[in-house]
Amino acid sequence: MSEAVPLAELAEAERLYRRGAFADVVRVLEPEAVRGSGDAQVFRLLGLAQLRLGVPGLAVGSIEEARRLGADDAALILEHAIALQMAGRVADAVAHYRAASERLPREAAVFVNWAGAHIAVGETAKAVSLARKGTRLAPALPQAHYVLGQAFAAGGRWAAALPAFRRAVELGPRFADGWVSLGIAEYRAGRIDAAQAAMREALTVEPFHVRAATNLGVLMRLTGHSEEAEVIMHRVAQATDAADARLMLASWRVEEDRFADAQAILEAEQPADPALLPAWRMQHALALLGAGETARARAAMDAVVRPPRALDPLLAFRRALLARAEGDHAAAQSLARSAEESLRRNGEAMLPENRIMTCFELAKLWSEYGERRRAFGFWVVGHGLLKRMQPFARAAFRAFVDASIEAFSCERLRDGPTAANRDKTPVFVVGMPRSGTTLVEQILGAHPDAHPAGERAALSRAFGALGGGYGAAAARRIAALDAAALDAAAERYLAELTALAPGAARVVDKMPANANLLGLVAAMLPGAKVIHCVRDPRDTGFSIFTFRFFGEHPYAHDLSDLGWYMGQHARLMAHWCAALPAPPLVLPLVDWVADFRGTLARVLDHVGLPYDAACERFYERRGEVRTVSRKQVRESVNARGLGRWKPYARELAPMIAALPEVPALSDDEVLASRLARFGSTRAPRAPVRD
């Protein structure tokens, strides 16, 4: 026989529930439920508390018992539907939402939650209709607009989702999930800066919001802030519910050819969310493939079942890579064609970065199989997708170059104020990407007195801070700084630089884009040395076009823009070479191939370091290299990269036509001429100092 719960205990439970102390509600009422209380209110309160605590399975049982005992008001039917949905019983939830809507036809919460149920089963048109009704019933309810945005997004209608998410955070600026969804929609629209800002807003509201931090880390890496991205992602990955962050870290390790590190992440713990398993197993297979463990990669790939449509192109392409590794080239090419077809069908559903990388990977594969026209087509498509996110403005860059040349004239650099320091620690290796900057950094980094610091953003940050931004006006403001301002900036910069490697005589920063900022280097760090790497612009441009670079490279996404930009870069570097008090060492890539030891002696003499044979064996040095040149710098210098543009001359015609000056000889022809002139397979060495 059931017993009534003492009124005092029930009143206490109700008080606790109103305070949000749901665990205490369960503590008070659970013993009464176990004893077989016949009071519907006990099970009602218990079920609602269990639902708020995130245990929907228990909540469903308690609410159903409350209804059996006679509690059948419309509000409880709605809570029952929500519990059923959270417990994964979506079809049952839909039936209960329908029943609740008949009793509560003006209650927005019914239609908003009902829309969520239809999103869960992929019925996005119905979800949009219900969510719209929710926004009409409660136009000031942030969650109604948020669910409307989710319904649009689930149907791939990201342009429609954007205003819904924007409205949600306008109405609810403390709505962290709303900011995260807005950030994703902004990213889908190609507005990465706006996406980052939205993720930061979410973290302002909830500093430990895992999805916001994970997405921010990804966006920081895409925009070239790899160091900050690593810090964010490692911090997030410590959370128990951060499988997404761990998967992303593993994918970064694969991109960096650190396959053992990727395996360690992926094999340590499987994700609890089954929806994440296909991507997890695909990434595991890729890490195993990179490590040469083909059989295990096959097993991991075979374990991928029922991936979402958005992963189909990636899955088909990775199966192509596996077939190639197994030596079945016919199957590899057939699977690559399947990946192409899947990309055409499902590309819009993919995350933009996955879609972009699939294009670049297909291009690389077809290039290796000699299908040049097919390969180039995918490079063009990949850059077209990137161009949406990184539009290029020729006028703005030309204005910057003009202002830099004018403001940092020979007279200003010779007679104007500079910082007092003459510190020789900084060495800047600049040039266009893919011109040999990583090679120079790694060669110098093998010297016992030098530290390779990679591509640092420190000089760019200093420029932005001193100039109040970037662009032509910033260049003029920096050129007008007095010695005191330059001294303060130099002190900050050098303190950060020397902390990277205390005791190192030279610290090498190989950020190629520092070429644009050499006026600041001359004023702030007059003791620094600069090395300018150059290469046949046709080889440079072709190599740039074949890679997906992280960071800001808007000029790279259109062949004509790329040729034009290289011309402007050459114009600015010609000015620096003529105007800087300590002119850069101009270093053609072909010199390393023609006469490695002589070129090495010249470089070491320029930066003030004694000759050391360790630099000749730079490729034996073990250290982290994060640029796309990491494979090349793990082997000795060779001529394979010279003249690579030639088979693609027809496709590269728009770029070549935009170059202000086309070299008479390509780098491979320059090398052949030099070797023939000296009558050997090698140009003569320059004197080498011990």
C-alpha positions as CSV (number, residue, x, y, z in Angstrom):
1,M,0.0,0.0,0.0
2,S,1.4,3.4,-1.0
3,E,1.9,6.1,1.6
4,A,1.6,9.8,1.4
5,V,4.8,11.9,1.6
6,P,4.9,14.1,4.7
7,L,3.8,17.6,3.7
8,A,7.0,19.1,5.2
9,E,9.3,17.0,3.1
10,L,7.3,17.8,-0.1
11,A,7.3,21.5,0.7
12,E,11.1,21.3,1.3
13,A,11.6,19.6,-2.1
14,E,9.5,22.3,-3.8
15,R,11.6,25.0,-2.1
16,L,14.8,23.3,-3.2
17,Y,13.5,23.0,-6.8
18,R,12.7,26.7,-7.0
19,R,16.3,27.4,-5.8
20,G,17.7,25.2,-8.5
21,A,19.1,22.7,-6.0
22,F,18.1,19.7,-8.1
23,A,20.4,17.2,-6.6
24,D,19.0,18.0,-3.2
25,V,15.5,17.5,-4.6
26,V,16.5,14.0,-5.7
27,R,18.0,13.3,-2.2
28,V,14.8,14.3,-0.5
29,L,12.3,12.5,-2.8
30,E,14.1,9.4,-4.1
31,P,13.6,7.5,-0.8
32,E,9.9,8.2,-0.9
33,A,9.7,7.0,-4.5
34,V,11.5,3.8,-3.6
35,R,9.1,3.3,-0.8
36,G,6.2,3.4,-3.3
37,S,4.7,6.8,-2.7
38,G,1.3,7.3,-4.3
39,D,1.7,11.0,-4.5
40,A,2.0,12.2,-8.2
41,Q,3.7,15.4,-7.1
42,V,6.6,13.4,-5.7
43,F,7.3,11.7,-9.1
44,R,6.6,15.0,-10.9
45,L,9.2,16.9,-8.9
46,L,11.6,14.0,-9.0
47,G,11.3,13.7,-12.8
48,L,11.8,17.4,-13.4
49,A,14.9,17.5,-11.1
50,Q,16.3,14.4,-12.9
51,L,15.7,16.1,-16.2
52,R,17.6,19.2,-15.1
53,L,20.4,17.1,-13.8
54,G,20.8,15.5,-17.3
55,V,19.6,12.0,-16.6
56,P,16.6,11.9,-19.0
57,G,16.2,8.1,-18.8
58,L,15.4,8.3,-15.1
59,A,13.3,11.4,-15.7
60,V,11.1,9.7,-18.2
61,G,10.3,6.9,-15.7
62,S,9.5,9.3,-13.0
63,I,7.3,11.5,-15.2
64,E,5.4,8.5,-16.6
65,E,4.7,7.4,-13.0
66,A,3.4,10.9,-12.1
67,R,1.1,10.8,-15.1
68,R,-0.1,7.3,-14.2
69,L,-0.9,8.6,-10.7
70,G,-3.1,11.4,-12.3
71,A,-0.8,14.3,-13.0
72,D,-1.7,15.1,-16.6
73,D,-1.5,18.9,-17.0
74,A,-0.2,20.4,-20.2
75,A,3.1,21.6,-18.7
76,L,3.9,18.1,-17.6
77,I,3.2,16.7,-21.0
78,L,5.7,19.2,-22.4
79,E,8.3,18.2,-19.9
80,H,7.6,14.5,-20.8
81,A,8.2,15.3,-24.4
82,I,11.5,17.0,-23.6
83,A,12.7,14.1,-21.5
84,L,11.8,11.6,-24.2
85,Q,13.7,13.7,-26.8
86,M,16.8,13.9,-24.5
87,A,16.6,10.2,-23.9
88,G,16.7,9.6,-27.7
89,R,13.1,8.5,-28.1
90,V,12.4,11.2,-30.7
91,A,9.4,9.6,-32.3
92,D,7.6,9.4,-28.9
93,A,8.7,12.9,-28.1
94,V,7.1,14.2,-31.4
95,A,3.8,12.6,-30.4
96,H,3.9,14.2,-27.0
97,Y,4.8,17.7,-28.5
98,R,1.8,17.4,-30.7
99,A,-0.4,16.6,-27.7
100,A,1.1,19.5,-25.8
101,S,0.5,21.9,-28.7
102,E,-3.2,21.0,-28.6
103,R,-3.4,22.0,-24.9
104,L,-0.9,24.9,-25.2
105,P,-1.4,26.4,-28.7
106,R,0.1,29.8,-27.6
107,E,3.1,28.4,-25.7
108,A,6.3,29.1,-27.7
109,A,8.3,26.6,-25.8
110,V,6.2,23.8,-27.2
111,F,7.0,24.7,-30.8
112,V,10.6,25.6,-30.2
113,N,11.3,22.2,-28.6
114,W,9.2,20.4,-31.1
115,A,11.3,21.9,-33.8
116,G,14.4,20.6,-32.1
117,A,13.0,17.1,-32.3
118,H,12.5,17.4,-36.0
119,I,16.0,18.7,-36.4
120,A,17.3,15.5,-34.6
121,V,15.6,13.3,-37.2
122,G,16.6,15.4,-40.2
123,E,13.1,16.8,-40.9
124,T,14.4,20.3,-41.4
125,A,11.5,21.8,-43.4
126,K,9.1,20.8,-40.6
127,A,11.6,22.1,-38.0
128,V,11.8,25.5,-39.8
129,S,8.0,25.8,-39.8
130,L,7.7,25.0,-36.1
131,A,10.6,27.3,-35.1
132,R,9.1,30.2,-37.1
133,K,5.8,29.7,-35.2
134,G,7.9,29.8,-32.0
135,T,9.4,33.2,-33.0
136,R,6.0,34.6,-33.8
137,L,4.6,33.6,-30.4
138,A,7.7,34.8,-28.5
139,P,9.6,37.3,-30.7
140,A,11.8,38.4,-27.7
141,L,12.8,34.8,-26.8
142,P,16.5,34.2,-27.8
143,Q,16.1,30.4,-27.9
144,A,13.3,30.6,-30.4
145,H,15.6,32.4,-32.9
146,Y,18.5,30.1,-32.0
147,V,16.4,27.0,-32.9
148,L,15.3,28.6,-36.1
149,G,18.9,29.2,-37.0
150,Q,19.7,25.5,-36.1
151,A,16.8,24.3,-38.3
152,F,18.1,26.4,-41.3
153,A,21.7,25.2,-40.6
154,A,20.7,21.5,-40.4
155,G,19.2,21.9,-43.9
156,G,22.3,23.5,-45.2
157,R,20.7,27.0,-45.4
158,W,23.5,28.9,-43.7
159,A,22.7,32.2,-45.3
160,A,19.2,32.0,-43.7
161,A,20.7,30.8,-40.4
162,L,22.9,33.8,-40.0
163,P,20.3,36.5,-39.2
164,A,18.5,34.0,-36.9
165,F,21.6,33.5,-34.8
166,R,22.4,37.2,-34.9
167,R,18.9,38.0,-33.5
168,A,19.4,35.3,-30.8
169,V,22.5,37.0,-29.4
170,E,21.0,40.5,-29.8
171,L,18.2,39.4,-27.6
172,G,20.4,37.3,-25.3
173,P,24.0,38.6,-25.2
174,R,24.7,36.1,-22.4
175,F,23.6,33.2,-24.6
176,A,27.0,31.4,-25.1
177,D,25.6,28.6,-27.4
178,G,24.1,31.3,-29.5
179,W,27.4,33.0,-30.0
180,V,29.1,29.7,-30.9
181,S,26.4,28.9,-33.6
182,L,26.8,32.5,-34.9
183,G,30.5,32.0,-35.1
184,I,30.1,28.8,-37.1
185,A,27.6,30.5,-39.5
186,E,30.0,33.4,-40.0
187,Y,32.8,31.0,-40.8
188,R,30.5,29.2,-43.3
189,A,29.9,32.6,-44.9
190,G,33.7,33.2,-45.2
191,R,33.9,35.8,-42.5
192,I,36.6,34.3,-40.3
193,D,37.3,37.5,-38.3
194,A,33.6,37.7,-37.4
195,A,33.7,34.0,-36.5
196,Q,36.6,34.5,-34.1
197,A,34.9,37.5,-32.5
198,A,31.7,35.4,-31.9
199,M,33.7,32.6,-30.3
200,R,35.5,35.1,-28.0
201,E,32.1,36.5,-27.0
202,A,31.0,33.0,-26.0
203,L,34.1,32.6,-23.9
204,T,33.5,35.9,-22.2
205,V,30.1,34.6,-21.1
206,E,31.4,31.1,-20.3
207,P,35.2,31.0,-20.0
208,F,35.3,27.2,-20.1
209,H,32.9,26.6,-23.0
210,V,34.5,23.7,-24.7
211,R,32.9,24.2,-28.2
212,A,33.7,27.9,-28.2
213,A,37.4,27.3,-27.3
214,T,37.8,24.4,-29.7
215,N,36.4,26.4,-32.6
216,L,38.5,29.5,-31.7
217,G,41.6,27.3,-31.7
218,V,40.7,26.0,-35.2
219,L,40.1,29.6,-36.5
220,M,43.3,30.9,-35.0
221,R,45.3,28.2,-36.8
222,L,43.5,28.9,-40.1
223,T,44.5,32.5,-39.8
224,G,48.1,31.7,-39.1
225,H,48.2,32.1,-35.3
226,S,49.5,28.5,-34.8
227,E,51.1,29.2,-31.4
228,E,48.0,30.7,-29.9
229,A,45.9,27.9,-31.4
230,E,48.1,25.2,-29.8
231,V,47.8,26.8,-26.4
232,I,44.0,27.1,-26.6
233,M,43.6,23.5,-27.9
234,H,45.9,21.9,-25.4
235,R,44.0,23.6,-22.6
236,V,40.6,22.5,-23.9
237,A,41.8,19.0,-24.6
238,Q,42.2,18.4,-20.8
239,A,38.4,18.6,-20.4
240,T,36.6,15.3,-20.1
241,D,34.1,16.3,-22.8
242,A,36.6,17.6,-25.3
243,A,36.9,14.8,-27.8
244,D,36.5,17.3,-30.6
245,A,39.6,19.2,-29.4
246,R,41.6,16.0,-29.2
247,L,40.6,15.0,-32.7
248,M,41.6,18.4,-34.0
249,L,45.0,18.1,-32.2
250,A,45.5,14.7,-33.8
251,S,44.7,16.1,-37.3
252,W,47.2,18.9,-36.8
253,R,49.9,16.4,-35.9
254,V,49.1,14.5,-39.1
255,E,49.4,17.7,-41.1
256,E,52.9,18.2,-39.5
257,D,53.9,14.6,-40.3
258,R,54.0,13.8,-36.6
259,F,52.2,10.5,-37.0
260,A,53.2,8.8,-33.8
261,D,51.9,11.8,-31.8
262,A,48.6,11.6,-33.7
263,Q,48.3,7.9,-32.9
264,A,49.0,8.5,-29.2
265,I,46.1,11.0,-29.0
266,L,43.7,8.9,-31.0
267,E,44.5,5.6,-29.3
268,A,44.5,6.9,-25.7
269,E,40.7,7.2,-25.5
270,Q,37.8,6.7,-27.8
271,P,35.1,9.4,-28.0
272,A,32.0,8.8,-26.0
273,D,29.8,10.4,-28.7
274,P,29.1,7.8,-31.4
275,A,28.6,10.6,-33.9
276,L,32.3,11.4,-33.7
277,L,33.5,7.9,-34.3
278,P,33.6,8.0,-38.2
279,A,35.8,11.1,-38.2
280,W,38.0,9.7,-35.4
281,R,38.6,6.4,-37.2
282,M,39.3,8.1,-40.5
283,Q,41.9,10.3,-38.8
284,H,43.4,7.3,-37.1
285,A,43.7,5.5,-40.5
286,L,45.4,8.6,-41.9
287,A,47.9,8.7,-39.1
288,L,48.6,4.9,-39.5
289,L,49.0,5.4,-43.2
290,G,51.5,8.2,-42.7
291,A,53.5,6.0,-40.4
292,G,53.6,3.2,-43.0
293,E,51.3,0.9,-41.0
294,T,49.1,0.0,-44.0
295,A,47.4,-3.1,-42.6
296,R,46.3,-1.3,-39.4
297,A,45.2,1.6,-41.6
298,R,43.0,-0.8,-43.6
299,A,41.5,-2.1,-40.4
300,A,40.8,1.4,-39.1
301,M,39.2,2.4,-42.4
302,D,37.1,-0.7,-42.6
303,A,35.7,0.2,-39.1
304,V,34.2,3.5,-40.5
305,V,30.5,2.8,-40.8
306,R,27.6,5.1,-41.8
307,P,29.6,8.3,-41.9
308,P,27.5,11.5,-42.3
309,R,27.1,12.8,-45.9
310,A,29.5,15.6,-45.2
311,L,32.3,13.1,-44.7
312,D,31.7,11.0,-47.8
313,P,34.2,12.9,-50.0
314,L,36.9,12.6,-47.4
315,L,36.3,8.9,-46.8
316,A,36.5,8.2,-50.6
317,F,39.7,10.1,-50.9
318,R,41.3,8.4,-47.9
319,R,40.4,5.1,-49.3
320,A,42.2,6.2,-52.5
321,L,45.3,7.0,-50.4
322,L,45.1,3.6,-48.8
323,A,44.8,1.8,-52.2
324,R,47.9,3.8,-53.4
325,A,49.8,2.8,-50.3
326,E,48.9,-0.9,-51.0
327,G,50.2,-0.6,-54.6
328,D,46.8,-0.8,-56.2
329,H,47.0,2.3,-58.4
330,A,44.1,1.5,-60.6
331,A,41.9,1.3,-57.5
332,A,43.4,4.5,-56.1
333,Q,42.5,6.4,-59.2
334,S,39.0,4.9,-59.4
335,L,38.5,5.9,-55.7
336,A,39.8,9.4,-56.4
337,R,37.2,9.8,-59.1
338,S,34.6,8.6,-56.6
339,A,35.8,11.3,-54.2
340,E,35.5,13.9,-57.0
341,E,31.9,12.8,-57.7
342,S,31.1,12.9,-54.0
343,L,32.7,16.3,-53.7
344,R,30.4,17.6,-56.4
345,R,27.3,16.1,-54.7
346,N,28.1,16.8,-51.1
347,G,30.6,19.8,-51.2
348,E,28.1,22.3,-49.9
349,A,27.4,20.1,-46.8
350,M,31.1,19.9,-45.9
351,L,32.9,22.1,-43.5
352,P,34.6,24.7,-45.7
353,E,38.1,23.6,-44.5
354,N,37.4,19.9,-45.3
355,R,36.1,20.9,-48.7
356,I,39.2,23.1,-49.4
357,M,41.6,20.4,-48.3
358,T,39.9,17.7,-50.3
359,C,40.4,19.9,-53.4
360,F,44.1,20.4,-52.6
361,E,44.7,16.7,-51.8
362,L,42.9,15.6,-55.0
363,A,45.1,18.0,-57.0
364,K,48.3,16.6,-55.4
365,L,47.3,13.0,-56.1
366,W,46.4,13.7,-59.7
367,S,49.6,15.6,-60.1
368,E,51.6,12.6,-58.9
369,Y,49.8,10.4,-61.4
370,G,50.7,12.8,-64.2
371,E,47.1,14.1,-64.7
372,R,48.3,17.7,-64.8
373,R,45.2,19.4,-66.2
374,R,42.9,17.5,-63.8
375,A,45.2,18.4,-60.9
376,F,45.3,22.1,-61.8
377,G,41.6,22.2,-62.0
378,F,41.3,21.2,-58.4
379,W,43.9,23.8,-57.3
380,V,41.8,26.4,-59.0
381,V,38.6,25.2,-57.2
382,G,40.4,25.1,-53.9
383,H,41.7,28.7,-54.2
384,G,38.3,29.8,-55.4
385,L,36.9,28.6,-52.1
386,L,39.6,30.4,-50.2
387,K,39.1,33.6,-52.1
388,R,35.6,33.9,-50.7
389,M,37.2,34.2,-47.2
390,Q,40.3,36.2,-48.2
391,P,39.5,38.8,-50.9
392,F,42.5,40.6,-52.2
393,A,42.6,44.4,-52.8
394,R,45.4,45.4,-55.1
395,A,44.8,49.1,-54.5
396,A,45.3,48.7,-50.7
397,F,48.6,46.8,-51.1
398,R,49.9,49.1,-53.7
399,A,49.2,52.0,-51.4
400,F,51.1,50.2,-48.6
401,V,54.1,49.6,-50.8
402,D,54.1,53.2,-52.1
403,A,53.8,54.6,-48.5
404,S,56.6,52.3,-47.3
405,I,58.9,53.4,-50.0
406,E,58.1,57.1,-49.5
407,A,58.1,57.1,-45.7
408,F,61.2,55.0,-45.3
409,S,63.2,56.8,-47.8
410,C,67.0,56.5,-48.0
411,E,67.2,59.8,-46.2
412,R,64.8,58.8,-43.4
413,L,66.7,55.5,-42.9
414,R,70.1,57.2,-43.0
415,D,69.4,60.3,-40.9
416,G,66.2,59.7,-39.0
417,P,65.8,58.5,-35.4
418,T,66.5,54.8,-34.5
419,A,66.5,52.8,-31.4
420,A,69.8,53.0,-29.5
421,N,70.4,49.3,-29.4
422,R,72.8,47.6,-31.8
423,D,71.8,44.1,-30.8
424,K,72.9,41.5,-33.4
425,T,70.7,38.7,-32.1
426,P,67.8,39.1,-34.5
427,V,68.1,37.6,-38.0
428,F,65.2,38.0,-40.4
429,V,64.9,35.6,-43.3
430,V,62.4,37.1,-45.7
431,G,61.0,36.6,-49.2
432,M,58.0,35.2,-50.9
433,P,56.6,31.9,-49.5
434,R,58.3,28.9,-51.1
435,S,61.4,30.8,-52.0
436,G,63.8,29.0,-49.6
437,T,63.2,30.7,-46.3
438,T,62.6,27.5,-44.3
439,L,65.8,26.0,-45.8
440,V,67.9,29.0,-44.7
441,E,66.3,28.9,-41.2
442,Q,67.1,25.2,-40.8
443,I,70.7,25.6,-42.1
444,L,71.3,28.4,-39.7
445,G,69.4,26.6,-36.9
446,A,71.9,23.7,-37.2
447,H,74.7,26.1,-36.0
448,P,75.4,25.7,-32.3
449,D,75.2,29.5,-31.8
450,A,71.9,30.0,-33.5
451,H,68.3,29.2,-32.7
452,P,65.6,28.7,-35.4
453,A,62.4,30.4,-34.1
454,G,60.1,29.6,-37.0
455,E,57.6,32.0,-38.4
456,R,57.0,34.5,-35.6
457,A,54.2,37.0,-35.5
458,A,56.1,39.3,-33.1
459,L,57.3,41.8,-35.7
460,S,53.8,42.0,-37.2
461,R,52.3,42.6,-33.7
462,A,54.8,45.4,-33.0
463,F,54.0,47.0,-36.4
464,G,50.3,46.9,-35.6
465,A,50.8,48.3,-32.1
466,L,53.1,51.1,-33.2
467,G,51.2,52.0,-36.4
468,G,47.7,51.7,-34.9
469,G,46.9,49.0,-37.4
470,Y,48.3,48.0,-40.8
471,G,48.4,49.6,-44.2
472,A,49.7,52.8,-45.7
473,A,48.8,55.1,-42.8
474,A,50.5,52.7,-40.3
475,A,53.7,52.8,-42.3
476,R,53.7,56.6,-42.2
477,R,53.1,56.7,-38.5
478,I,55.9,54.3,-37.8
479,A,58.4,56.2,-39.9
480,A,57.5,59.3,-37.9
481,L,58.2,57.7,-34.5
482,D,60.9,59.3,-32.3
483,A,63.8,57.4,-30.7
484,A,62.1,57.0,-27.3
485,A,59.2,55.2,-28.8
486,L,61.5,53.0,-30.9
487,D,63.7,52.2,-27.8
488,A,60.6,51.1,-25.8
489,A,59.4,48.9,-28.6
490,A,62.8,47.4,-29.1
491,E,63.2,46.6,-25.4
492,R,59.9,44.7,-25.5
493,Y,60.7,42.9,-28.7
494,L,64.2,41.8,-27.7
495,A,63.1,40.7,-24.2
496,E,60.6,38.3,-25.9
497,L,63.1,37.2,-28.5
498,T,66.0,36.4,-26.2
499,A,63.7,34.5,-23.9
500,L,63.2,32.0,-26.7
501,A,66.8,30.8,-26.4
502,P,68.8,32.4,-23.7
503,G,72.4,32.5,-24.6
504,A,71.9,32.1,-28.4
505,A,74.1,34.5,-30.4
506,R,71.5,34.6,-33.2
507,V,67.7,33.9,-33.2
508,V,66.3,33.4,-36.7
509,D,62.8,34.6,-37.6
510,K,61.8,33.2,-41.0
511,M,58.3,34.8,-41.4
512,P,58.4,35.6,-45.1
513,A,55.9,38.5,-44.8
514,N,58.4,40.4,-42.6
515,A,59.7,41.6,-46.0
516,N,56.9,44.2,-45.9
517,L,58.1,45.5,-42.5
518,L,61.8,46.0,-43.0
519,G,61.5,49.8,-42.4
520,L,60.5,49.0,-38.9
521,V,63.4,46.5,-38.5
522,A,65.9,49.2,-39.6
523,A,64.4,51.8,-37.1
524,M,63.8,49.5,-34.2
525,L,66.5,46.9,-34.5
526,P,69.4,48.5,-36.4
527,G,71.8,45.7,-35.5
528,A,69.6,43.0,-37.1
529,K,70.7,41.2,-40.3
530,V,68.3,40.4,-43.1
531,I,68.5,37.6,-45.7
532,H,66.3,37.9,-48.8
533,C,65.5,34.6,-50.4
534,V,64.7,34.7,-54.1
535,R,63.7,32.1,-56.7
536,D,62.4,32.1,-60.2
537,P,59.0,33.7,-59.7
538,R,57.4,31.1,-62.0
539,D,58.6,28.3,-59.7
540,T,57.6,30.4,-56.6
541,G,54.2,31.2,-57.9
542,F,53.5,27.6,-59.0
543,S,54.6,26.3,-55.6
544,I,52.4,28.8,-53.8
545,F,49.4,27.9,-55.9
546,T,49.8,24.2,-55.1
547,F,49.6,24.6,-51.3
548,R,46.8,25.5,-48.9
549,F,48.6,28.0,-46.7
550,F,47.3,29.0,-43.3
551,G,47.3,32.6,-42.4
552,E,46.6,35.7,-44.6
553,H,47.6,35.1,-48.2
554,P,44.8,36.7,-50.2
555,Y,47.0,37.4,-53.2
556,A,47.5,33.6,-53.7
557,H,44.0,32.7,-54.7
558,D,43.9,34.2,-58.2
559,L,46.8,33.6,-60.7
560,S,46.8,37.1,-62.0
561,D,46.8,38.6,-58.5
562,L,49.6,36.3,-57.6
563,G,51.8,37.5,-60.5
564,W,51.0,41.1,-59.7
565,Y,51.8,40.7,-56.0
566,M,55.1,39.1,-56.7
567,G,55.9,42.2,-58.8
568,Q,55.0,44.5,-56.0
569,H,57.1,42.4,-53.6
570,A,60.1,42.7,-55.9
571,R,59.6,46.5,-56.1
572,L,59.5,46.8,-52.3
573,M,62.5,44.6,-51.8
574,A,64.5,46.5,-54.4
575,H,63.8,49.6,-52.4
576,W,65.0,48.0,-49.1
577,C,68.1,46.7,-50.8
578,A,69.0,50.2,-51.9
579,A,67.8,52.1,-48.9
580,L,68.5,50.1,-45.7
581,P,71.8,51.0,-43.9
582,A,72.5,47.3,-43.5
583,P,71.3,45.9,-46.9
584,P,69.9,42.4,-47.0
585,L,71.9,39.5,-48.4
586,V,70.1,38.5,-51.6
587,L,70.2,34.7,-51.7
588,P,69.0,32.9,-54.9
589,L,67.7,29.4,-54.1
590,V,69.8,28.0,-57.0
591,D,73.0,29.1,-55.2
592,W,72.5,26.4,-52.6
593,V,72.3,23.7,-55.3
594,A,75.2,25.1,-57.4
595,D,77.7,25.7,-54.5
596,F,76.3,24.7,-51.1
597,R,79.5,25.3,-49.0
598,G,80.4,28.6,-50.7
599,T,76.8,29.8,-50.2
600,L,76.9,28.7,-46.6
601,A,80.1,30.6,-46.0
602,R,78.5,33.7,-47.5
603,V,75.4,33.4,-45.3
604,L,77.3,32.8,-42.1
605,D,79.6,35.7,-42.8
606,H,76.6,38.0,-43.3
607,V,75.1,37.1,-40.0
608,G,78.5,37.2,-38.2
609,L,78.8,33.5,-37.2
610,P,81.9,31.3,-37.7
611,Y,81.7,28.4,-40.2
612,D,80.5,25.2,-38.6
613,A,80.2,21.9,-40.5
614,A,77.0,21.1,-38.6
615,C,75.2,23.4,-40.9
616,E,76.2,21.2,-43.8
617,R,74.2,18.4,-42.2
618,F,71.2,20.5,-41.4
619,Y,68.8,17.8,-42.5
620,E,70.0,15.5,-39.7
621,R,68.8,18.0,-37.1
622,R,65.7,17.0,-35.2
623,G,63.4,19.8,-34.5
624,E,59.9,20.9,-35.2
625,V,59.2,22.4,-38.6
626,R,55.7,23.7,-39.1
627,T,55.9,25.1,-42.6
628,V,54.9,23.2,-45.7
629,S,58.6,22.8,-46.5
630,R,59.1,20.4,-43.6
631,K,59.7,17.4,-45.9
632,Q,62.2,19.2,-48.2
633,V,64.4,20.3,-45.2
634,R,64.7,16.7,-44.0
635,E,66.9,15.9,-46.9
636,S,70.0,17.3,-48.5
637,V,69.8,20.1,-51.0
638,N,68.8,19.0,-54.5
639,A,67.6,20.5,-57.8
640,R,64.2,18.8,-57.9
641,G,62.4,22.0,-57.2
642,L,64.0,24.0,-60.0
643,G,61.9,24.4,-63.2
644,R,58.8,22.7,-61.8
645,W,56.6,25.3,-63.4
646,K,57.4,24.3,-66.9
647,P,54.9,21.4,-67.4
648,Y,52.2,23.8,-66.2
649,A,53.2,26.9,-68.3
650,R,49.9,26.9,-70.1
651,E,47.9,26.9,-66.9
652,L,50.1,29.5,-65.3
653,A,49.9,31.9,-68.2
654,P,47.7,34.5,-66.3
655,M,50.3,34.6,-63.5
656,I,53.3,34.9,-65.9
657,A,51.5,37.6,-67.9
658,A,51.1,39.7,-64.7
659,L,54.8,39.5,-63.7
660,P,56.5,42.9,-64.5
661,E,59.6,41.0,-65.5
662,V,60.0,37.4,-66.6
663,P,63.5,35.9,-66.2
664,A,65.3,35.0,-69.4
665,L,66.4,31.7,-67.9
666,S,64.6,29.4,-65.5
667,D,66.4,28.4,-62.3
668,D,67.2,24.9,-63.7
669,E,68.7,26.6,-66.8
670,V,70.7,28.9,-64.6
671,L,72.1,25.9,-62.8
672,A,72.9,24.1,-66.0
673,S,74.7,27.2,-67.4
674,R,76.7,27.6,-64.2
675,L,77.8,24.0,-64.0
676,A,78.6,23.9,-67.8
677,R,80.7,27.1,-67.4
678,F,82.8,25.6,-64.6
679,G,83.1,22.3,-66.4
680,S,82.0,20.1,-63.6
681,T,78.9,18.8,-61.9
682,R,79.3,21.5,-59.3
683,A,80.2,25.1,-59.2
684,P,83.5,26.0,-57.4
685,R,83.4,26.6,-53.7
686,A,83.9,29.9,-52.2
687,P,86.7,30.1,-49.6
688,V,85.6,28.4,-46.4
689,R,86.7,29.6,-43.0
690,D,87.4,27.1,-40.2
